[in-house]
Amino acid sequence: MALRPPISGETLRFAIFPLPGALLFPGMHLPLHIFEDRYRAMISDAMARDRRIGMIQPRASGDPAPLYEVGCLGRIEQIEAHDDGRYDILLGGLKRFTLIGEIDTPTPFRRVEAQMWEEAEEDEVLSSIERASLEQEARTFAEAMDYRVDWESVGRLDDYSLVNGTAQVVPFDAAAKQALLEARGLSERAALIVQLLQFFGARDGPTDPATLQ
């Protein structure tokens, strides 16, 4: 997917958590269970610094795995440390970023340099037709997958939370999820979610996988 260049923001350096299927958007939240030694070290390091880590998807398997170019910087807003060293955290989204490159580091976790996106999608709204289409396709998909959804609560969400909350939780493959993260603007992302819901929903059942990769 070709990216439209974002408005240039500041350049930052931070640790990253490469995790397939996990999206984070500015203003949204992502709960994470941290159990690997290197990522436990990453959380300890982040808490001693500024509580910030970057979420990004790997393109493929491997160690180190190649990365997609776009991710989202988050801040640890809540943390629970377990006796065995594991952490449960709640990450709040700050800004999307485009990778510039990785930084040589002696730490067991990876660090990158990235350019932050300057954007204000929180102020955008969907048309009534766009919102209705998204809600209808989400209902159809949920019914086909036998998911239980509190639609009354969904109906009370603002457009920003509806679009990006849906993008974060839909069970699409990594390539589809990445396309959602890279989409610029609520209308573009909502339209893409509708297309993907139709594509992934056009399968025989919850155990019949589809892929865009």
Solvent accessible surface area in square Angstrom, and as a share of the most:
residue,aa,sasa,rsa
1,M,139,0.62
2,A,98,0.76
3,L,59,0.30
4,R,135,0.49
5,P,121,0.76
6,P,29,0.18
7,I,126,0.64
8,S,76,0.49
9,G,18,0.17
10,E,95,0.42
11,T,65,0.38
12,L,32,0.16
13,R,148,0.54
14,F,11,0.05
15,A,4,0.03
16,I,0,0.00
17,F,16,0.07
18,P,19,0.12
19,L,57,0.28
20,P,85,0.54
21,G,32,0.31
22,A,14,0.11
23,L,2,0.01
24,L,2,0.01
25,F,0,0.00
26,P,12,0.08
27,G,50,0.48
28,M,27,0.12
29,H,85,0.38
30,L,22,0.11
31,P,98,0.61
32,L,19,0.09
33,H,80,0.36
34,I,1,0.01
35,F,120,0.50
36,E,71,0.32
37,D,110,0.57
38,R,79,0.29
39,Y,18,0.07
40,R,65,0.24
41,A,39,0.30
42,M,1,0.00
43,I,0,0.00
44,S,56,0.36
45,D,35,0.18
46,A,4,0.03
47,M,63,0.28
48,A,90,0.70
49,R,150,0.55
50,D,66,0.34
51,R,62,0.23
52,R,76,0.28
53,I,0,0.00
54,G,0,0.00
55,M,4,0.02
56,I,2,0.01
57,Q,2,0.01
58,P,18,0.11
59,R,116,0.42
60,A,57,0.44
61,S,109,0.70
62,G,51,0.49
63,D,110,0.57
64,P,97,0.61
65,A,11,0.09
66,P,69,0.43
67,L,20,0.10
68,Y,25,0.09
69,E,73,0.33
70,V,0,0.00
71,G,0,0.00
72,C,1,0.00
73,L,3,0.02
74,G,0,0.00
75,R,99,0.36
76,I,0,0.00
77,E,79,0.35
78,Q,114,0.51
79,I,60,0.31
80,E,100,0.45
81,A,74,0.58
82,H,53,0.23
83,D,161,0.84
84,D,83,0.43
85,G,26,0.25
86,R,73,0.27
87,Y,37,0.14
88,D,48,0.25
89,I,7,0.04
90,L,41,0.20
91,L,0,0.00
92,G,2,0.02
93,G,9,0.09
94,L,67,0.33
95,K,67,0.28
96,R,1,0.00
97,F,0,0.00
98,T,34,0.20
99,L,35,0.17
100,I,100,0.51
101,G,30,0.29
102,E,93,0.42
103,I,38,0.19
104,D,145,0.75
105,T,42,0.24
106,P,141,0.89
107,T,43,0.25
108,P,83,0.52
109,F,9,0.04
110,R,41,0.15
111,R,36,0.13
112,V,0,0.00
113,E,47,0.21
114,A,0,0.00
115,Q,58,0.26
116,M,2,0.01
117,W,1,0.00
118,E,63,0.28
119,E,52,0.23
120,A,59,0.46
121,E,11,0.05
122,E,94,0.42
123,D,119,0.62
124,E,68,0.30
125,V,116,0.67
126,L,15,0.07
127,S,57,0.37
128,S,94,0.61
129,I,140,0.71
130,E,59,0.26
131,R,39,0.14
132,A,59,0.46
133,S,45,0.29
134,L,1,0.00
135,E,44,0.20
136,Q,104,0.46
137,E,37,0.17
138,A,19,0.15
139,R,96,0.35
140,T,68,0.40
141,F,12,0.05
142,A,6,0.05
143,E,124,0.56
144,A,47,0.37
145,M,5,0.02
146,D,116,0.60
147,Y,102,0.39
148,R,241,0.88
149,V,58,0.33
150,D,88,0.46
151,W,56,0.20
152,E,128,0.57
153,S,39,0.25
154,V,27,0.15
155,G,45,0.43
156,R,168,0.61
157,L,74,0.37
158,D,86,0.44
159,D,23,0.12
160,Y,18,0.07
161,S,27,0.17
162,L,8,0.04
163,V,0,0.00
164,N,0,0.00
165,G,19,0.18
166,T,19,0.11
167,A,0,0.00
168,Q,24,0.11
169,V,116,0.66
170,V,10,0.06
171,P,63,0.39
172,F,14,0.06
173,D,27,0.14
174,A,18,0.14
175,A,29,0.22
176,A,1,0.01
177,K,5,0.02
178,Q,5,0.02
179,A,22,0.17
180,L,0,0.00
181,L,4,0.02
182,E,11,0.05
183,A,1,0.00
184,R,48,0.18
185,G,16,0.15
186,L,0,0.00
187,S,51,0.33
188,E,65,0.29
189,R,0,0.00
190,A,3,0.02
191,A,50,0.39
192,L,37,0.19
193,I,0,0.00
194,V,20,0.12
195,Q,110,0.49
196,L,8,0.04
197,L,5,0.03
198,Q,94,0.42
199,F,88,0.37
200,F,2,0.01
201,G,22,0.21
202,A,88,0.68
203,R,43,0.16
204,D,141,0.73
205,G,13,0.13
206,P,68,0.43
207,T,131,0.76
208,D,55,0.28
209,P,113,0.71
210,A,29,0.22
211,T,79,0.46
212,L,78,0.39
213,Q,137,0.61
